[in-house]
Amino acid sequence: MSLCRVISTAKVPDYEAITVPLLLIAGSDDKTAPMEGCEEIVRRYGTSKALKCLKVLDGVGHWHCIEAGAVVAKHIKDFVLDESVLNSY
């Protein structure tokens, strides 16, 4: 109940002010965090287009690491080793 209260009263972050690289991994079948919200976060995020990425896992719900752990690991590895991400620091 406490977690639900925190979520329901949370303020939307100032995404435009965030300028670090972003990898957002979403499940196509996620009913808890709908795709529209994920797309909105990526769209509003302050980082340049080259440094933000949305990866959608087909047939995966909310538990990405359990449902598709190897795919999640590969996306993270590829993102952090990407030259443009590495050079942004």
N, CA, C and O atoms as a Tinker XYZ file with bonds, in Angstrom:
   356  protein
     1  N      0.821000   -1.170000    0.000000    73     2
     2  CA     0.000000    0.000000    0.000000    64     1     3
     3  C      0.881000    1.256000    0.000000    63     2     4     5
     4  O      0.572000    2.246000   -0.662000    81     3
     5  N      1.960000    1.194000    0.739000    73     3     6
     6  CA     2.861000    2.341000    0.796000    64     5     7
     7  C      3.448000    2.649000   -0.583000    63     6     8     9
     8  O      3.515000    3.810000   -0.988000    81     7
     9  N      3.873000    1.608000   -1.302000    73     7    10
    10  CA     4.436000    1.806000   -2.633000    64     9    11
    11  C      3.397000    2.411000   -3.572000    63    10    12    13
    12  O      3.715000    3.314000   -4.346000    81    11
    13  N      2.170000    1.927000   -3.512000    73    11    14
    14  CA     1.098000    2.474000   -4.359000    64    13    15
    15  C      0.875000    3.953000   -4.068000    63    14    16    17
    16  O      0.646000    4.740000   -4.987000    81    15
    17  N      0.940000    4.329000   -2.818000    73    15    18
    18  CA     0.756000    5.735000   -2.433000    64    17    19
    19  C      1.887000    6.589000   -3.008000    63    18    20    21
    20  O      1.642000    7.676000   -3.531000    81    19
    21  N      3.109000    6.103000   -2.911000    73    19    22
    22  CA     4.262000    6.840000   -3.443000    64    21    23
    23  C      4.120000    7.020000   -4.952000    63    22    24    25
    24  O      4.333000    8.115000   -5.473000    81    23
    25  N      3.766000    5.957000   -5.645000    73    23    26
    26  CA     3.610000    6.028000   -7.099000    64    25    27
    27  C      2.488000    6.989000   -7.486000    63    26    28    29
    28  O      2.641000    7.782000   -8.415000    81    27
    29  N      1.379000    6.919000   -6.789000    73    27    30
    30  CA     0.226000    7.746000   -7.161000    64    29    31
    31  C      0.444000    9.232000   -6.883000    63    30    32    33
    32  O     -0.215000   10.072000   -7.494000    81    31
    33  N      1.351000    9.567000   -5.978000    73    31    34
    34  CA     1.597000   10.981000   -5.659000    64    33    35
    35  C      2.921000   11.506000   -6.218000    63    34    36    37
    36  O      3.288000   12.656000   -5.976000    81    35
    37  N      3.630000   10.666000   -6.959000    73    35    38
    38  CA     4.929000   11.077000   -7.506000    64    37    39
    39  C      4.768000   12.183000   -8.538000    63    38    40    41
    40  O      3.792000   12.204000   -9.289000    81    39
    41  N      5.707000   13.082000   -8.572000    73    39    42
    42  CA     5.715000   14.161000   -9.551000    64    41    43
    43  C      6.496000   13.694000  -10.783000    63    42    44    45
    44  O      7.466000   12.945000  -10.660000    81    43
    45  N      6.078000   14.131000  -11.952000    73    43    46
    46  CA     6.771000   13.782000  -13.194000    64    45    47
    47  C      8.124000   14.476000  -13.193000    63    46    48    49
    48  O      8.197000   15.684000  -12.967000    81    47
    49  N      9.203000   13.728000  -13.443000    73    47    50
    50  CA    10.532000   14.350000  -13.470000    64    49    51
    51  C     10.660000   15.372000  -14.603000    63    50    52    53
    52  O      9.894000   15.349000  -15.566000    81    51
    53  N     11.617000   16.245000  -14.473000    73    51    54
    54  CA    11.934000   17.206000  -15.521000    64    53    55
    55  C     12.858000   16.511000  -16.518000    63    54    56    57
    56  O     14.067000   16.745000  -16.522000    81    55
    57  N     12.280000   15.652000  -17.364000    73    55    58
    58  CA    13.066000   14.842000  -18.295000    64    57    59
    59  C     13.946000   15.692000  -19.206000    63    58    60    61
    60  O     15.057000   15.287000  -19.550000    81    59
    61  N     13.463000   16.857000  -19.593000    73    59    62
    62  CA    14.213000   17.724000  -20.498000    64    61    63
    63  C     15.545000   18.163000  -19.897000    63    62    64    65
    64  O     16.475000   18.476000  -20.640000    81    63
    65  N     15.657000   18.194000  -18.580000    73    63    66
    66  CA    16.882000   18.642000  -17.910000    64    65    67
    67  C     17.931000   17.535000  -17.804000    63    66    68    69
    68  O     19.071000   17.805000  -17.426000    81    67
    69  N     17.568000   16.307000  -18.128000    73    67    70
    70  CA    18.487000   15.180000  -18.004000    64    69    71
    71  C     19.278000   15.053000  -19.300000    63    70    72    73
    72  O     18.694000   14.973000  -20.381000    81    71
    73  N     20.610000   15.034000  -19.193000    73    71    74
    74  CA    21.440000   15.057000  -20.400000    64    73    75
    75  C     22.441000   13.901000  -20.478000    63    74    76    77
    76  O     23.377000   13.956000  -21.276000    81    75
    77  N     22.264000   12.884000  -19.686000    73    75    78
    78  CA    23.142000   11.710000  -19.776000    64    77    79
    79  C     22.542000   10.713000  -20.761000    63    78    80    81
    80  O     21.348000   10.783000  -21.051000    81    79
    81  N     23.350000    9.783000  -21.284000    73    79    82
    82  CA    22.811000    8.783000  -22.213000    64    81    83
    83  C     21.681000    7.974000  -21.580000    63    82    84    85
    84  O     21.654000    7.763000  -20.367000    81    83
    85  N     20.753000    7.526000  -22.419000    73    83    86
    86  CA    19.589000    6.780000  -21.947000    64    85    87
    87  C     19.372000    5.527000  -22.783000    63    86    88    89
    88  O     19.314000    5.587000  -24.012000    81    87
    89  N     19.255000    4.402000  -22.108000    73    87    90
    90  CA    18.782000    3.160000  -22.714000    64    89    91
    91  C     17.530000    2.785000  -21.943000    63    90    92    93
    92  O     17.596000    2.526000  -20.742000    81    91
    93  N     16.402000    2.752000  -22.612000    73    91    94
    94  CA    15.160000    2.347000  -21.976000    64    93    95
    95  C     14.731000    1.034000  -22.636000    63    94    96    97
    96  O     14.512000    0.978000  -23.846000    81    95
    97  N     14.615000   -0.014000  -21.827000    73    95    98
    98  CA    14.209000   -1.325000  -22.317000    64    97    99
    99  C     12.771000   -1.563000  -21.885000    63    98   100   101
   100  O     12.442000   -1.468000  -20.702000    81    99
   101  N     11.919000   -1.872000  -22.855000    73    99   102
   102  CA    10.494000   -2.046000  -22.576000    64   101   103
   103  C     10.002000   -3.373000  -23.153000    63   102   104   105
   104  O     10.499000   -3.847000  -24.175000    81   103
   105  N      9.022000   -3.957000  -22.478000    73   103   106
   106  CA     8.390000   -5.168000  -22.985000    64   105   107
   107  C      7.152000   -4.807000  -23.789000    63   106   108   109
   108  O      6.344000   -3.986000  -23.357000    81   107
   109  N      7.005000   -5.417000  -24.953000    73   107   110
   110  CA     5.845000   -5.105000  -25.797000    64   109   111
   111  C      4.529000   -5.491000  -25.131000    63   110   112   113
   112  O      3.483000   -4.924000  -25.450000    81   111
   113  N      4.573000   -6.448000  -24.213000    73   111   114
   114  CA     3.357000   -6.915000  -23.535000    64   113   115
   115  C      3.254000   -6.420000  -22.095000    63   114   116   117
   116  O      2.497000   -6.979000  -21.302000    81   115
   117  N      4.008000   -5.378000  -21.754000    73   115   118
   118  CA     4.022000   -4.846000  -20.388000    64   117   119
   119  C      2.742000   -4.057000  -20.128000    63   118   120   121
   120  O      2.495000   -3.040000  -20.776000    81   119
   121  N      1.937000   -4.519000  -19.188000    73   119   122
   122  CA     0.687000   -3.833000  -18.842000    64   121   123
   123  C      0.895000   -2.852000  -17.691000    63   122   124   125
   124  O      0.034000   -2.011000  -17.435000    81   123
   125  N      2.030000   -2.951000  -16.994000    73   123   126
   126  CA     2.325000   -2.073000  -15.855000    64   125   127
   127  C      2.931000   -0.752000  -16.314000    63   126   128   129
   128  O      2.593000    0.307000  -15.787000    81   127
   129  N      3.823000   -0.818000  -17.292000    73   127   130
   130  CA     4.464000    0.380000  -17.841000    64   129   131
   131  C      4.182000    0.395000  -19.346000    63   130   132   133
   132  O      4.990000   -0.103000  -20.131000    81   131
   133  N      3.047000    0.959000  -19.752000    73   131   134
   134  CA     2.644000    0.938000  -21.154000    64   133   135
   135  C      3.657000    1.624000  -22.081000    63   134   136   137
   136  O      4.378000    2.538000  -21.680000    81   135
   137  N      3.684000    1.162000  -23.310000    73   135   138
   138  CA     4.627000    1.676000  -24.306000    64   137   139
   139  C      4.499000    3.175000  -24.515000    63   138   140   141
   140  O      5.505000    3.850000  -24.732000    81   139
   141  N      3.290000    3.710000  -24.454000    73   139   142
   142  CA     3.106000    5.151000  -24.658000    64   141   143
   143  C      3.922000    5.956000  -23.647000    63   142   144   145
   144  O      4.512000    6.979000  -23.994000    81   143
   145  N      3.953000    5.497000  -22.406000    73   143   146
   146  CA     4.726000    6.191000  -21.377000    64   145   147
   147  C      6.218000    6.102000  -21.634000    63   146   148   149
   148  O      6.945000    7.076000  -21.438000    81   147
   149  N      6.677000    4.936000  -22.073000    73   147   150
   150  CA     8.095000    4.757000  -22.396000    64   149   151
   151  C      8.502000    5.667000  -23.556000    63   150   152   153
   152  O      9.551000    6.310000  -23.510000    81   151
   153  N      7.673000    5.715000  -24.585000    73   151   154
   154  CA     7.962000    6.570000  -25.739000    64   153   155
   155  C      7.977000    8.040000  -25.351000    63   154   156   157
   156  O      8.785000    8.812000  -25.866000    81   155
   157  N      7.094000    8.426000  -24.450000    73   155   158
   158  CA     7.046000    9.822000  -23.982000    64   157   159
   159  C      8.307000   10.177000  -23.213000    63   158   160   161
   160  O      8.839000   11.273000  -23.388000    81   159
   161  N      8.798000    9.283000  -22.366000    73   159   162
   162  CA    10.036000    9.524000  -21.624000    64   161   163
   163  C     11.188000    9.727000  -22.597000    63   162   164   165
   164  O     11.949000   10.687000  -22.468000    81   163
   165  N     11.322000    8.834000  -23.566000    73   163   166
   166  CA    12.414000    8.950000  -24.537000    64   165   167
   167  C     12.288000   10.242000  -25.336000    63   166   168   169
   168  O     13.283000   10.929000  -25.571000    81   167
   169  N     11.083000   10.572000  -25.748000    73   167   170
   170  CA    10.865000   11.798000  -26.527000    64   169   171
   171  C     11.263000   13.043000  -25.736000    63   170   172   173
   172  O     11.907000   13.941000  -26.279000    81   171
   173  N     10.889000   13.103000  -24.470000    73   171   174
   174  CA    11.123000   14.293000  -23.651000    64   173   175
   175  C     12.527000   14.367000  -23.071000    63   174   176   177
   176  O     12.977000   15.450000  -22.697000    81   175
   177  N     13.218000   13.259000  -22.988000    73   175   178
   178  CA    14.546000   13.196000  -22.388000    64   177   179
   179  C     15.475000   14.202000  -23.056000    63   178   180   181
   180  O     15.502000   14.296000  -24.283000    81   179
   181  N     16.233000   14.951000  -22.267000    73   179   182
   182  CA    17.046000   16.051000  -22.769000    64   181   183
   183  C     18.267000   15.682000  -23.581000    63   182   184   185
   184  O     18.845000   16.542000  -24.245000    81   183
   185  N     18.665000   14.455000  -23.547000    73   183   186
   186  CA    19.838000   14.000000  -24.283000    64   185   187
   187  C     19.586000   14.032000  -25.790000    63   186   188   189
   188  O     18.451000   13.868000  -26.238000    81   187
   189  N     20.647000   14.244000  -26.567000    73   187   190
   190  CA    20.504000   14.238000  -28.026000    64   189   191
   191  C     19.996000   12.881000  -28.509000    63   190   192   193
   192  O     20.181000   11.867000  -27.836000    81   191
   193  N     19.357000   12.867000  -29.673000    73   191   194
   194  CA    18.798000   11.629000  -30.229000    64   193   195
   195  C     19.840000   10.526000  -30.334000    63   194   196   197
   196  O     19.522000    9.351000  -30.153000    81   195
   197  N     21.071000   10.895000  -30.623000    73   195   198
   198  CA    22.135000    9.905000  -30.799000    64   197   199
   199  C     22.465000    9.178000  -29.496000    63   198   200   201
   200  O     23.037000    8.089000  -29.525000    81   199
   201  N     22.107000    9.773000  -28.353000    73   199   202
   202  CA    22.480000    9.198000  -27.058000    64   201   203
   203  C     21.295000    8.646000  -26.281000    63   202   204   205
   204  O     21.406000    8.392000  -25.082000    81   203
   205  N     20.158000    8.457000  -26.955000    73   203   206
   206  CA    19.021000    7.842000  -26.273000    64   205   207
   207  C     18.416000    6.776000  -27.166000    63   206   208   209
   208  O     18.330000    6.924000  -28.385000    81   207
   209  N     18.000000    5.701000  -26.521000    73   207   210
   210  CA    17.574000    4.537000  -27.272000    64   209   211
   211  C     16.456000    3.805000  -26.528000    63   210   212   213
   212  O     16.534000    3.608000  -25.315000    81   211
   213  N     15.432000    3.411000  -27.254000    73   211   214
   214  CA    14.347000    2.589000  -26.728000    64   213   215
   215  C     14.423000    1.237000  -27.405000    63   214   216   217
   216  O     14.309000    1.150000  -28.628000    81   215
   217  N     14.613000    0.189000  -26.635000    73   215   218
   218  CA    14.622000   -1.182000  -27.151000    64   217   219
   219  C     13.357000   -1.861000  -26.666000    63   218   220   221
   220  O     13.093000   -1.899000  -25.464000    81   219
   221  N     12.570000   -2.399000  -27.592000    73   219   222
   222  CA    11.323000   -3.072000  -27.258000    64   221   223
   223  C     11.522000   -4.575000  -27.416000    63   222   224   225
   224  O     11.940000   -5.057000  -28.468000    81   223
   225  N     11.213000   -5.301000  -26.347000    73   223   226
   226  CA    11.346000   -6.745000  -26.344000    64   225   227
   227  C     10.001000   -7.360000  -26.707000    63   226   228   229
   228  O      9.064000   -7.316000  -25.909000    81   227
   229  N      9.900000   -7.924000  -27.887000    73   227   230
   230  CA     8.646000   -8.520000  -28.363000    64   229   231
   231  C      8.239000   -9.711000  -27.501000    63   230   232   233
   232  O      9.057000  -10.574000  -27.184000    81   231
   233  N      6.964000   -9.743000  -27.130000    73   231   234
   234  CA     6.421000  -10.849000  -26.358000    64   233   235
   235  C      6.827000  -10.872000  -24.894000    63   234   236   237
   236  O      6.588000  -11.861000  -24.201000    81   235
   237  N      7.436000   -9.797000  -24.417000    73   235   238
   238  CA     7.909000   -9.713000  -23.031000    64   237   239
   239  C      7.009000   -8.762000  -22.259000    63   238   240   241
   240  O      6.575000   -7.733000  -22.776000    81   239
   241  N      6.735000   -9.129000  -21.001000    73   239   242
   242  CA     5.905000   -8.294000  -20.142000    64   241   243
   243  C      6.746000   -7.362000  -19.286000    63   242   244   245
   244  O      7.678000   -6.730000  -19.782000    81   243
   245  N      6.422000   -7.274000  -18.009000    73   243   246
   246  CA     7.054000   -6.324000  -17.103000    64   245   247
   247  C      8.368000   -6.821000  -16.497000    63   246   248   249
   248  O      9.162000   -6.015000  -16.011000    81   247
   249  N      8.605000   -8.120000  -16.517000    73   247   250
   250  CA     9.781000   -8.695000  -15.852000    64   249   251
   251  C     10.870000   -9.012000  -16.874000    63   250   252   253
   252  O     11.192000  -10.176000  -17.109000    81   251
   253  N     11.427000   -7.976000  -17.474000    73   251   254
   254  CA    12.376000   -8.123000  -18.575000    64   253   255
   255  C     13.533000   -9.067000  -18.261000    63   254   256   257
   256  O     13.851000   -9.950000  -19.058000    81   255
   257  N     14.152000   -8.885000  -17.118000    73   255   258
   258  CA    15.342000   -9.671000  -16.778000    64   257   259
   259  C     15.017000  -11.145000  -16.541000    63   258   260   261
   260  O     15.876000  -12.008000  -16.720000    81   259
   261  N     13.805000  -11.427000  -16.148000    73   259   262
   262  CA    13.387000  -12.815000  -15.934000    64   261   263
   263  C     12.913000  -13.426000  -17.251000    63   262   264   265
   264  O     13.240000  -14.571000  -17.567000    81   263
   265  N     12.154000  -12.668000  -18.001000    73   263   266
   266  CA    11.573000  -13.183000  -19.234000    64   265   267
   267  C     12.557000  -13.239000  -20.403000    63   266   268   269
   268  O     12.423000  -14.090000  -21.283000    81   267
   269  N     13.531000  -12.349000  -20.419000    73   267   270
   270  CA    14.474000  -12.276000  -21.549000    64   269   271
   271  C     15.835000  -11.775000  -21.072000    63   270   272   273
   272  O     16.386000  -10.825000  -21.628000    81   271
   273  N     16.367000  -12.418000  -20.043000    73   271   274
   274  CA    17.609000  -11.963000  -19.415000    64   273   275
   275  C     18.785000  -11.807000  -20.370000    63   274   276   277
   276  O     19.502000  -10.808000  -20.306000    81   275
   277  N     18.990000  -12.773000  -21.248000    73   275   278
   278  CA    20.123000  -12.703000  -22.173000    64   277   279
   279  C     19.977000  -11.535000  -23.150000    63   278   280   281
   280  O     20.963000  -10.880000  -23.491000    81   279
   281  N     18.760000  -11.279000  -23.594000    73   279   282
   282  CA    18.518000  -10.168000  -24.528000    64   281   283
   283  C     18.746000   -8.833000  -23.818000    63   282   284   285
   284  O     19.349000   -7.922000  -24.385000    81   283
   285  N     18.266000   -8.717000  -22.584000    73   283   286
   286  CA    18.477000   -7.501000  -21.801000    64   285   287
   287  C     19.971000   -7.258000  -21.611000    63   286   288   289
   288  O     20.450000   -6.140000  -21.800000    81   287
   289  N     20.707000   -8.302000  -21.239000    73   287   290
   290  CA    22.154000   -8.177000  -21.036000    64   289   291
   291  C     22.851000   -7.714000  -22.308000    63   290   292   293
   292  O     23.745000   -6.868000  -22.253000    81   291
   293  N     22.452000   -8.258000  -23.449000    73   291   294
   294  CA    23.070000   -7.858000  -24.716000    64   293   295
   295  C     22.788000   -6.394000  -25.030000    63   294   296   297
   296  O     23.687000   -5.671000  -25.461000    81   295
   297  N     21.556000   -5.949000  -24.821000    73   295   298
   298  CA    21.232000   -4.540000  -25.088000    64   297   299
   299  C     22.043000   -3.614000  -24.187000    63   298   300   301
   300  O     22.542000   -2.586000  -24.646000    81   299
   301  N     22.176000   -3.964000  -22.930000    73   299   302
   302  CA    22.958000   -3.133000  -22.003000    64   301   303
   303  C     24.423000   -3.104000  -22.430000    63   302   304   305
   304  O     25.033000   -2.038000  -22.501000    81   303
   305  N     24.977000   -4.269000  -22.710000    73   303   306
   306  CA    26.383000   -4.347000  -23.128000    64   305   307
   307  C     26.618000   -3.523000  -24.395000    63   306   308   309
   308  O     27.561000   -2.734000  -24.458000    81   307
   309  N     25.765000   -3.705000  -25.401000    73   307   310
   310  CA    25.912000   -2.959000  -26.648000    64   309   311
   311  C     25.820000   -1.457000  -26.416000    63   310   312   313
   312  O     26.558000   -0.685000  -27.028000    81   311
   313  N     24.918000   -1.043000  -25.534000    73   311   314
   314  CA    24.731000    0.385000  -25.261000    64   313   315
   315  C     25.957000    0.988000  -24.578000    63   314   316   317
   316  O     26.454000    2.030000  -25.005000    81   315
   317  N     26.441000    0.346000  -23.531000    73   315   318
   318  CA    27.564000    0.937000  -22.792000    64   317   319
   319  C     28.874000    0.871000  -23.571000    63   318   320   321
   320  O     29.794000    1.642000  -23.297000    81   319
   321  N     28.968000   -0.038000  -24.535000    73   319   322
   322  CA    30.176000   -0.120000  -25.352000    64   321   323
   323  C     30.070000    0.672000  -26.652000    63   322   324   325
   324  O     31.033000    0.726000  -27.417000    81   323
   325  N     28.930000    1.280000  -26.912000    73   323   326
   326  CA    28.723000    2.098000  -28.097000    64   325   327
   327  C     29.682000    3.299000  -28.043000    63   326   328   329
   328  O     29.753000    3.993000  -27.028000    81   327
   329  N     30.405000    3.535000  -29.120000    73   327   330
   330  CA    31.402000    4.621000  -29.164000    64   329   331
   331  C     30.793000    5.986000  -28.842000    63   330   332   333
   332  O     31.413000    6.775000  -28.129000    81   331
   333  N     29.603000    6.280000  -29.347000    73   331   334
   334  CA    29.007000    7.595000  -29.096000    64   333   335
   335  C     28.668000    7.754000  -27.613000    63   334   336   337
   336  O     28.799000    8.848000  -27.065000    81   335
   337  N     28.236000    6.679000  -26.964000    73   335   338
   338  CA    27.949000    6.740000  -25.533000    64   337   339
   339  C     29.244000    6.888000  -24.758000    63   338   340   341
   340  O     29.333000    7.716000  -23.851000    81   339
   341  N     30.245000    6.099000  -25.101000    73   339   342
   342  CA    31.535000    6.180000  -24.413000    64   341   343
   343  C     32.163000    7.565000  -24.542000    63   342   344   345
   344  O     32.738000    8.089000  -23.588000    81   343
   345  N     32.048000    8.147000  -25.726000    73   343   346
   346  CA    32.648000    9.465000  -25.977000    64   345   347
   347  C     31.847000   10.613000  -25.364000    63   346   348   349
   348  O     32.324000   11.747000  -25.332000    81   347
   349  N     30.641000   10.332000  -24.881000    73   347   350
   350  CA    29.828000   11.400000  -24.312000    64   349   351
   351  C     30.263000   11.770000  -22.896000    63   350   352   353
   352  O     29.816000   12.778000  -22.348000    81   351
   353  N     31.129000   10.961000  -22.312000    73   351   354
   354  CA    31.600000   11.249000  -20.956000    64   353   355
   355  C     32.841000   12.051000  -21.060000    63   354   356
   356  O     33.427000   12.417000  -20.040000    81   355
